[in-house]
Amino acid sequence: MKQRTSTPTVSPVKIAVLAWTCAFASATLAAETHEAGESHHWSYSGASAPQNWGTLDPGFRACSTGKNQSPIDMKSSIKGEHKPVDLAYKSGAAEIVNNGHTIQVDYKPGSSLKIDGHAYELKQFHFHAPSENTIDGKHFPMEVHLVHQDKDGHLLVVAVMFNEGAPNPLLASLWKQMPNKEGEKNAVADALNAIDLLPAQREYYRFTGSLTTPPCSEGVTWLVSRQPVTASKEQVAAFSKAVGFANNRPVQPLNGRQVVAQ
């Protein structure tokens, strides 16, 4: 006779742990793409604008209730010990994507950043125009976010501002392949290295914040370059035309956070 098997009982504790694990995995996946917004429609205007993100989806609640949100205005900072950033970037730009919220460049594995002895791998970089973060209340024409992730899923974002000026050589190569319609993507034909987006002088503001798009997850380390780079007026305009709207979240309250100048 075939022995009858019974369904094992799962304890409430195990169910809770499983639920937490699934939630963490979902947040990590959203963090890696950073701009995907696939779980619910959100935008930068109208009923799905930033001020309403927290009500669009239960997973977006941090957008309205979080206390360590990004972007911020760096109008005051404390002087901290300079902690150099060890960059080990390689040419690895793989694909350029118009995801309907930004132009994003996905990066091949193998490029990393190390700070405080802790390593983060570069996953992708994307752009906002005008800038999301501000310095002394000043917006810049454009800002790039280089999104990194460590082996445990923690995020670090390097942000660099663009002033209007000389054309940016890396953007000149990228924009030739930039998809102009939402959902389109192109392979990056040239061997491009993200290090060319960074200024020669590596001083930065450091603070703890969040993703600047839903789900607005907190616990993100931010390094905002104190020195801008340049992009031409035409390069900024080409990006804005491809996206179709200003894609910057408004500045969020500091809520007692300290910005450290390093």
GIRA-V491895 format. One record per pair of residues at least 24 apart in sequence whose C-alpha atoms are under 6 Angstrom apart, sorted by sequence separation. I is the first residue (numbers start at 0). J is the second residue. D is the distance in Angstrom with one decimal. If there is no record, write none. Layout:
BEGIN
I_J_D ; I_J_D
END
This chain:
BEGIN
87_111_5.2 ; 122_146_5.8 ; 121_146_6.0 ; 122_147_5.5 ; 86_112_4.7 ; 121_147_4.3 ; 85_112_5.7 ; 120_147_5.1 ; 85_113_5.0 ; 119_147_5.4 ; 120_148_5.3 ; 84_113_6.0 ; 119_148_4.9 ; 84_114_5.2 ; 119_149_4.3 ; 198_228_6.0 ; 206_258_5.1 ; 205_258_5.8 ; 205_259_5.1 ; 204_259_5.6 ; 204_260_4.5 ; 203_261_5.4 ; 202_261_5.8 ; 72_132_5.8 ; 74_134_5.8 ; 70_131_5.7 ; 71_132_5.2 ; 72_133_4.6 ; 73_134_4.7 ; 74_135_4.1 ; 70_132_4.9 ; 72_134_5.6 ; 73_135_5.8 ; 179_241_4.5 ; 167_230_4.8 ; 155_219_5.6 ; 165_229_5.8 ; 166_230_4.7 ; 154_219_5.1 ; 155_220_4.6 ; 156_221_5.0 ; 157_222_4.8 ; 158_223_4.6 ; 159_224_5.3 ; 164_229_5.2 ; 165_230_5.7 ; 166_231_4.4 ; 155_221_5.8 ; 157_223_5.8 ; 161_227_5.4 ; 163_229_5.6 ; 164_230_5.5 ; 165_231_5.3 ; 160_227_4.7 ; 161_228_5.0 ; 162_229_4.8 ; 163_230_5.4 ; 164_231_5.1 ; 161_229_4.9 ; 163_231_5.4 ; 161_230_6.0 ; 163_232_5.8 ; 97_178_5.8 ; 99_181_4.6 ; 98_181_5.4 ; 97_181_5.1 ; 98_182_5.3 ; 97_182_5.7 ; 97_183_5.6 ; 96_184_4.2 ; 95_184_5.5 ; 95_185_5.4 ; 94_185_5.7 ; 94_186_4.4 ; 94_187_5.1 ; 93_187_5.3 ; 92_191_5.7 ; 90_190_5.5 ; 90_191_5.0 ; 90_192_4.0 ; 89_192_5.8 ; 131_247_5.0 ; 128_245_5.8 ; 131_248_5.9 ; 128_246_5.9 ; 127_246_5.6 ; 127_247_5.8 ; 69_208_5.2 ; 68_208_5.0 ; 69_209_5.1 ; 67_208_5.0 ; 68_209_4.9 ; 101_242_5.9 ; 69_211_5.4 ; 62_215_5.1 ; 59_213_5.6 ; 61_215_5.8 ; 59_214_4.4 ; 71_250_4.8 ; 70_250_5.1 ; 71_251_5.3 ; 79_259_5.7 ; 81_261_4.5 ; 70_251_5.8 ; 78_259_5.9 ; 79_260_5.7 ; 80_261_6.0 ; 69_251_5.9 ; 76_258_4.8 ; 77_259_5.0 ; 78_260_5.1 ; 79_261_5.4 ; 68_251_6.0 ; 76_259_5.4 ; 77_260_6.0
END
